[in-house]
Each structure stands twice: as structure tokens, then as C-alpha cells.
Amino acid sequence: MPPGQPLRTLKNLGPCSEALLSAAGIDTVEDLKAVGAMGAYLRVIHTQAGAPSLNLLYALVGALENTTWQKVARRDKTRLLLELEDRQTLDALTNPNKPQR
């Protein structure tokens, strides 16, 4: 992949996803790979007024795995929801003064 490759070149990600990720400081495919799908989703949560749909999380996983978000949702939904809950719990414990969403 060329350096600085735009996010919208990945499967599942279009202009809206790209805008959400950019607002969270994730502007390229390399940025997304560096933080991972869950890290990117959590960054978006913390930069948005309202939590994004879980479909964004599935789309991010699919983008990194080059598969559709629907397949990710069917295959990994439970694992991803548990991981999200664990990460949010850990964040709340390590940052008690940070507002939780």
C-alpha cells in the first residue's frame, strides 16, 4: 500500500466513515492499522457527541481484514461486544474523572 493511502480506499469505508475517523485523528490506512479497529472506534466515541453505530466497528474490522462488515457482524459480534465492554470498563477505571459514553 502506498504511504498516506486514504481510508475510503478500504472496503466498507466511505466519506462518512472517513470524516468520523479524521475527526478522531485517524487520516490514513497506516493510522488505522496503528491503532486497530477497536482503538479507532473508541477514539470516534470520544470525539463524537453521540456514540456511533456498532456497524462502524464491524466496518473497521472488515476494512482491516478486507471483508464485508456484515460477515464481521455475523462472525465476531459477541467477541467484539465483549472486548468493547472490557475496554470501556478499563478506561473508566483508569480515568475516573473522564465522562463515559
C-alpha positions in Angstrom: 0.0 0.0 0.0 1.3 3.5 -0.8 2.1 5.8 2.1 -0.8 8.0 3.1 -3.4 5.9 1.4 -6.9 7.3 2.1 -9.2 5.4 4.3 -12.0 5.4 1.7 -9.9 3.0 -0.5 -10.6 0.3 2.0 -13.7 -2.0 1.9 -16.6 -0.7 4.0 -15.3 2.8 4.5 -16.7 5.8 2.6 -16.8 9.6 3.1 -18.9 9.5 6.3 -16.6 6.9 8.0 -13.6 8.8 6.7 -14.9 12.1 8.3 -15.6 10.4 11.6 -12.1 8.9 11.7 -10.4 12.1 10.6 -12.1 14.0 13.4 -10.6 11.3 15.8 -7.1 11.9 14.3 -7.1 8.9 12.0 -6.5 10.1 8.5 -4.7 7.2 6.6 -4.8 3.4 6.3 -1.5 3.4 8.2 -3.1 5.4 11.1 -5.9 2.9 11.2 -3.6 -0.1 11.3 -1.5 1.5 14.0 -4.5 1.9 16.4 -6.5 -1.1 15.2 -10.3 -1.3 14.7 -11.3 -1.2 18.4 -8.9 1.7 19.1 -10.2 3.7 16.2 -13.8 3.0 17.3 -13.1 4.1 20.8 -11.4 7.3 19.5 -14.5 8.1 17.5 -16.7 7.5 20.5 -14.7 10.0 22.5 -14.8 12.7 19.8 -18.5 12.4 18.9 -21.4 13.9 20.7 -23.3 10.6 20.4 -21.9 7.1 20.1 -21.6 5.8 16.5 -23.4 2.7 15.4 -21.7 -0.7 16.1 -21.8 -1.1 12.3 -18.8 1.3 12.3 -16.8 -1.1 14.5 -17.8 -4.0 12.2 -16.8 -1.9 9.2 -13.4 -1.1 10.7 -12.7 -4.7 11.4 -13.8 -5.6 7.9 -11.7 -2.9 6.4 -8.6 -4.2 8.0 -9.4 -7.8 7.1 -10.7 -7.0 3.6 -14.1 -8.5 4.2 -17.6 -7.1 4.5 -18.9 -5.6 7.7 -21.9 -8.0 7.5 -19.6 -11.0 7.7 -17.8 -9.5 10.6 -21.1 -8.8 12.4 -22.2 -12.4 12.0 -18.8 -13.9 12.8 -17.4 -11.7 15.5 -20.3 -9.8 17.1 -20.1 -11.4 20.6 -16.3 -11.2 20.8 -16.3 -7.5 19.7 -19.1 -6.5 22.1 -17.2 -8.2 25.0 -14.0 -6.6 24.0 -15.7 -3.2 23.7 -17.2 -3.6 27.2 -13.8 -4.6 28.7 -12.0 -1.6 27.1 -14.7 0.8 28.3 -14.6 -0.6 31.8 -10.8 -0.4 31.9 -11.0 3.2 30.6 -13.5 4.1 33.3 -11.2 2.6 36.0 -8.0 4.2 34.8 -9.6 7.6 34.0 -12.3 8.0 36.7 -12.8 11.8 36.0 -13.3 11.3 32.3 -17.0 11.4 31.2 -18.1 8.0 30.0 -20.3 7.5 26.9 
